[in-house]
Amino acid sequence: MKNIIGRETEIKQLNEYVYSSKAECVAIYGRRRVGKTFLVNQLYGKEFSFSVTGILSGTYEEQMTSFVEALKDFGCDVPATPENWMNAFILLKNFLKTKISDGKPLIVFIDELPSFDTQRSGFVRALGYFWNSWASLQDNLTLIVCGSATSWMINHIINDKGGLHNRITHEIHLHPFSLKETEQLLQNNEFQWDRKQALYAYMAMGGIPYYLCMLRKDESFAQNIDRLFFSEDSTLRREYKRLYETLFNSPAIYMEIVRVLATNKTGLSREDIANQLNIASSGNLSAKLEDLINCDIIRKYCVRTKKIKSTSAIYQLVDFFSLFYITFNPKAEKENNYWQNHLGHPELNTWTGLSFEKVCLSHVQSIKRALKIDGIATQHYAWRSKQKEKRTQIDLIIERADKIVNLCEIKFSNEKYALKKEESEKLQNRIATFRAETELTCPIWLTMITVHGLTPSVYNSDVVRELTLDDLFE
């Protein structure tokens, strides 16, 4: 078994389910390339009683052939191709019955499950019948189903109203790596990169193991990016479309939502998104936004006024790979070594600053640990001033049960950050406006999050807590 980076919680959960001495039906979902198949194969690949993988965009005949050939590979005698999925699962049931007597766990793994559900195929009904009529009665059987089409997995398996209704005993949402896990992967692959290089890799690709494994240790970050995104026929330039085609049956509307959010740094409300796309702000749009949240593409966060409002939520793009692609793909068609030729240019600096903010927002738990408040009940949210002339926003505010508020200001710089008089005054005015509009009376602690810390300055006295990039890795 290869060394598995991170995933401690998921490994513990899966082992509990497989060896629970009762029938288990486990659904694993998450975006493409996040490592779902790798995790299951590394843990149980040599113990499968049966496993099969669906063919992306395959026909009914191709999916059935894949299933039959998998049965044969595991030693099942298949006299003829089943006429339908019901008969195919009867074959699987009869084959598994021959393996029950040894008392070992029966692990059945169906990967890329959504691919099997071709139009009017009856696959999900047959799977439900297989589980309800026999598999759920076998104390040592674990059925693991997996798929990248996250919305399909949730709507047709986890929240199924038919034969699988309330039959999924456990669900696991596999998320992208954290910064720490990204660093562990790079170290495991013998990269001699510091944490800043790891940060850049994370800001371009997110914590997606498959993408990170495309990096070469004998190239700098800039060289890697030009090879993967900007060279002729670069691999990750083609990956963007494949990602959304894998996640969704009708990807166009999702890609449009992501495009709109990519152009707005602070995020948009549902009504704003609808207006920019010229569509109705309806339940249908809400469902698609929820799909994107479940795929770790966007986040939904509350906004603070006098109360913390979830009804007026803001949606923000948090998938680093999508943001990088949308920002820089137009450049890829013009210049093969674009990144190396534009180091230090304003557009790269703008992307870096915005992406670093998103890294901080995706590592709130690390920030709480660094502040030593991970044991305190908290709520984190954003705030937008109502002032029309000087409209300002704070992306991360942590409100604590001990009646203290950490107002986080996030700044990227290549050296220690110099807090100057003008900016210090601006921050104090922002805090005053925040207090006036929210009517909070508790202490508000200005918390600076930078890469290398702050340079000594008289204006640093207003900063109560100071965090650096290292804190995000812990």
N, C-alpha and C positions, 0 to 999 in steps of 0.2 A: 504494500500500500504506500502510495506517495505521501509525502508530508502535507497534511491539510493545514492551510493557513487559517487561523481564526475559527469561526463556526463552532465554538465550544458549546454554546447553548443549544444549537440545532443538533449537534452530535449527541449530546446528552438526551435530548428529547427523543430522537430517533431510536437510540438504544433502549430507552424505556418502553417505547411502543413495540419494537420488534420482540422484546423479551418480556412482555407483559403477561403472558400466559392467557391471553384472550384475543379474540378477533379484533383487528385494528384496520381501519381504512384511513390512510394518511394522504392528504392533498398538499403538495408542495408547489408554490407558484412564485413568480418573480420575473423580472424583465429578462430579455434575451442576453445570453453571455454572462449571467451573474454567477453561474456555477452550480446550478441545481443538479444536473446530470452527473457532473464530476463528483459532487458530494456523495450521492447515493451509490454510484459505482465504486468509489474508493472504499466506502464503508462495507458494502455487502456484495460487491461484484462477483466474488467467488462463492457466495452462498445463495444466489438466486435459484429459486425453484422454476421460475419462468420470468423472462423479461423480453420486452419488445419495444421498438421505437417507431412512432408514426412518421410518415413522410410528409414534409412540408409541401402543401399544395398538391399532394398526391390524389389520384382518383380512387374511387371505391375499390376497383380491382387491384390497384397497387397496394392499398392499405391491407386488403385481405391477403394478398400474396405475402406481404411482410409478416403478418400475423402467423400464417401457416408455416412459413420458413422458420420463424422463431420457434414454433412448436416442434418442428423437426430437429432443430439444432439442440433442443433440450431432451431429445430422445422420445418424443411422442410419435406414435404411428398414425399418420394421417392418410386414410385410404383414398380420400377425394377432397377437393376444395369445398369447404362448407358453402351451402347455398345462401346463407345470411349470417349476421353476427350472432343471432341466438344460437345457431348450431355451432358456430366457432367457439363460443363460451362454454357450450356443453362439452365440446372436445377438451377444452382447457380443464374443466371441472373433473372429468373422468381421468385425465392425465394426472392431476394433482392428487386424486384419491390414492394413487399408487405410491405416493410419497409420504402419506400421513403416518404410517406405522412406525417409522424410525424416531418419532417424537421430536425431531429437530424443527426449528422455526421454518415455516413455509413463507418465503418472501417472494411476492409477485410484484414486479415493477413494470408499469406501463408509462413509458416516456413520450413526451410530446402528444399527450392524450387528445388535445383538440383536433389534431390532424386526422384522427380516425373518424371524426364525426362529419363525414361528407353529407351532402344534401340528401335527406330522406333515407339515410342508411340504417337508422334504428340502432346505432351503436350505443348510445347512452342508455336506452331502454334495456338492451341486452346486458350491458354492464351492471345496471341496477338489478336485473333479475339474477344474474350470477352472484352478486353480493347477498341479496336478500334471501334467496332460496337455498344457498349452500355455504358460501364463503364465510358469512357472518356467524355461522354455527361452529366453525372450526377454531378451537382455542389457540392453536399455534400458527394461525395464518395472519400475515400482514400484507395488505394490498397498498402499495405506494403508487400514487398517480401524480404525474408531473406535467407541467406545460408552461411555455413562455407566453401564450395568449392569455394574459392574466385576467382580462375581463371575461373571457369565455370560461376560464376555470372557476371564477367566482359565481357567475350567473348560472352555469350549467352543471356544476359539480357541487361546490360548497353551498350555494343557495338554491339548489335544484328543488323544484316542487313536485317532481315525479318520483321514480323509483329510488333515487338516491337522497330523497328528502330526509334530513336529519340523520343520514347514515355515515357521513364523514365524521370519524371519531376525533380526528386532530387535523389542524391545518398549520402549515409553516410558510410564512412569507419570508423568502430569502432576500435580504437587502444587499446593496453594494457594500464593499469593504469600507471601513473607516480609514483615516489617515494612518493609524497605528498598524492596521492589518496590511495596508499598502506598503508601508515601510518593511514589514516582516516579509512580504512577498519579494520585494526587491533585494533584501538581504539574503533571502533563501536562494535567489538566482545570482548571487555573488556580485551585485551592483556596488560600486564604490561611489555612491551618491550621498550627498548630505541631505538634510531634511528639507532644505529649500528646493532642491531638484525633485525630491519626492512630492513636495507640494505642487510644483508645476505640473508634474505628471498627473496628479489627482485633479487639478483644475482643468486639464484638457480631456481626460478620459473618465473622470469619476472613479469610484472604487470598483470598476468592472474587471475582474481577474483576467478574463480572456484578452481584453485590450492591453492590460498592463503586461501580459506575458509576450506581447509583440515587441516590447521595447528590447533593444540590444544594449548590453552592458558596455560594449566598446564604442558606443556613440554617446555624445552629449544629449541633453534633452532637446536642444534645438535641432540637432541632426536627426534624431528620432522622429520629431514632429514633421520635418520636411519629408522624410521617407514615408511616413504613414499617412499624411494628409495632403501633401502638396506635390509629390512626385507624380510622374505620369503613371496612370493605373494604380494609384495608391490604394491600399486595402481599405482603410477606414473611411475614405471618401465614398466608397460604395456601400459601406455598412449602414449609413444613416437611413436610407430608404428601406433596407432589409429589416432594420430594427422595428420600424412602425408597421411594416407588412406582416411581420411575425406576431406583433402584439395585438393587432386589430384586423378584423375582417374587412372593414372599410376605413383604411388609414388616413384618407385625404383630410377629413374634418379634424382629426386629431393633430395632424401635422400643421394645419392652419392655426389651431389654437396655440400650439407650441411656438409657431412663428410669431404670432402676435405678442405672446408673453416674452419672447426673447428680445423684443425691441423696447420693452418697458422695464427698467431697472427695479422699480419699487413694487411691481405687480399690479394686477387689475382686479376689479370686482367682476362678478358674473355679468352684470349689466354692461360694464365697460367692454368686456370680451364680446358680448353679443352685438353691441353697437359697432365695434370695429370689424366684425365679420359679417355684419348686416343680416343677422339671424335672430330668431326669437330667444329671449331670455326665459327659457322654459325648463321643465323637468328633463327634457331630452338633453339639453346642454349640461345640466347639473349631473346627469348620469355619465356623460363623456368626461367631465372634469373629475368625477370620482374614479373613473377608469384610469385616468392619467395619474391620479394620486396613488392608486393601488400598484401602478407600475414604477413608482419612485421617479416619475418624470417631473411632476409639479408638486407643490405643497399648498395647503390651505391653512391660513393662519388668522387668528382673531385680531381685531383692532381695538385699542383702548380709547374710550371717551371717558365719560364719568363712570362707566362700567365696561367690563370686558365683553365685547359684543361678538358673538359667533355668527349672528344673522347677517352682518355686513362684512363677511369674510373677504379676504384678499387672496388671490391665487398668484403664485410666483413660480417661474421655471427654476428647478433645482437640479435638473439632469445636466451635469457638466459637459458630457459628450455632445448633447444636442445644442447647448449654448455655444460651444466651440465651433461646431460644424456650421451653424447658421451664421455666426459672426464672420467666419473666415473662409467659408467655401467659395464665395465669389472671387477671392484672391487666388484660389487653387488653380483656376483655369488660365491664369496669366503668368505665374512665376513659380517654377519648380522649387526654388530655394527661398521661398518667401519669408519663412520665419527667421532664418539666419541673416537674411539681408535687411530685416526690419527690427532687429533687437534694439530696444530703447525708444522706438517710435511711439508717438502718442496713442495710436489705436491699440497697440499691444499693451501699453501701460493702462489704458482704460479697461481693457478686458481683464487684466491682472487684478486691478482694484476691485472690480465687480465680482470676479470669481472668488477672491479671497473673502469677501463678505459672505458669499454663499457657503463657502467652506465652514466659516464660523457658525452660520445658521444650521448647518447639518451636523455640528458637533456641540450642541448645547449641553449634552450630558458631560462631555469633557470639560466644558467651561464651568459647569456647576461643581464638578469635582475639584477643579483648580481653585475655585472660590471657597471650597470646603463647605458647600451648602447642599451637597447631593443627598444628605440625610434630612433636609428640610423640605416640607411641602412647598412647591413653587408653581407659578404659572408664567409662561413666557409668551410674549405677544409683540406686536408692532404698534406704532402710534403715528398718526398723521394729523398735523395741525390744521385747524379750521381756518386759519388766517389765509385769506386769498392772496394778499400781496407777498407775503413771505411764507409760502407753503413749504413746510419742512416735514421730514419723516425720520423716525428712529426705527431701524429694522429689528433691533433686539432689546427688549426690556424684560428683566426677570423680577417678578414681584414675589416676595417671600412671605412665608407664614410668620416669620419673626418681625414683621412690620418694617422691612427695609426693601428698597427697590434698587437694583443694579441697572443703571442706564448705560448700555454698552455702545461705545463708539469704536468702529472697526477701521483701521488704517493699514494699508500696505505700503511698505517702502523697502528699498534694497539695503538701507542702513538703519541705524537707530532713528526713530521718528522724532522730529523736532516740533514740539508744540509751541506755537508762536502766539503773540499777544492777540492778534486779530481772531485767530481760530479759537483761542481760549475764551474770548468774549462771546463769540458766536455760540459756543457750547453752553456757556452759562445762561445766555438768553434762551437757548433751546430748552434747557432744564426749567427755567422760570415759566416759559410758555406751557410746557408739559404739565407742570404743577398747577398752573392756573386753569387749564382746560379740563384736567382730570379731577381737580379739587383734592388731590392727595395731600395728606398732612405728614406722612411718615418721611424719614430721611431718604434722600435720593443720592446714591453713590455713583459718581461718574467712574465708569470702568473702561479703561482703554485696552483694546486688544490689537497688538501690533506684531510684526514678524520678529524684530530684534529688540524690542523694548524702546524706551524713551531716552533721549539725550537729556542730561541735567539741565533744568531750566526753572526759573522762578515760577513759571506758569504750571509746573507739574504739581504744585501744592493743591490744586483743585481736583486732582485725580486721586480717588480713594483706593482703587484697586487697579493693578496693572498686570495683564497677561501677555504672553508671547506665543510664538508658533509652537514652541516645545510643549506648552500646556495642552494644545490641541492633539498632540500625539499620545497623551497619557490617558 
